[in-house]
Amino acid sequence: MSLDVYLRDGTRHPATGSGIFIREAGRTREISREEWDQKHPGCEPAVASGLKEEDAYSDNITHNLGTMAEAAGIYKHLWRPEDIGITTARQLIEPLRAGLELLRSDPERFKKLNPANGWGDYEGLVEFVERYLLACETFPEADVHASR
């Protein structure tokens, strides 16, 4: 299970990258064709056609990192933005920035919350929040959507 986040601004955003996605370490990530060929020689990948017309940004992360996000004070901002009145990316910028600073300020505290099953980790949450914060800064007027 994962959390999927979307920023939607109603404009067409063309696909970038290879369109080849894999699931590993608690998140889905895009890899290059070269990386695919190294991992799966002789096999053709399924290629995604790109972002939906209205998605300025999308990303996902494992639910296993919810406890860590809660400890960083950003669980509801990520998993349940509608419950706290978050509707636009602009409203996420400061909370995500503060949560990211807290995560970075005490890595050992947060690493203790790494899931025992190894699916997701501190570094993955930090990278996820960094990417999401950058997207919110890039598309501040975009609508925020979370799918759990």
C-alpha angles and dihedrals in degrees: 000000000000144000113244118198126193136186110202124190101166096247129111114262114189122225117264129190130024100309088227111128130184133185115231139145094005101310142071114244136179118242132191123256088247092056090048091051091050092051097039111025114193094011124111115225126224105249122211116225094227140257122340113260093259100041113104088172139002134177140154142209136183121272086230088083095059093099091053091047089051091053088052090051096244105096096107092042089057106030103026111021092150090060091062098040098260110152105147134047091240089068091057098052100084097038092049091046091051092046091049091050090051092049091050094044095065112019094167092057091053097040087062085066094057108130113263091226091061093238102132130356146197094275091051092053092047091051091046092052091046092053094044092048091051090050091050090051090048095047104027095160095050119116115251120230129176125190119195 
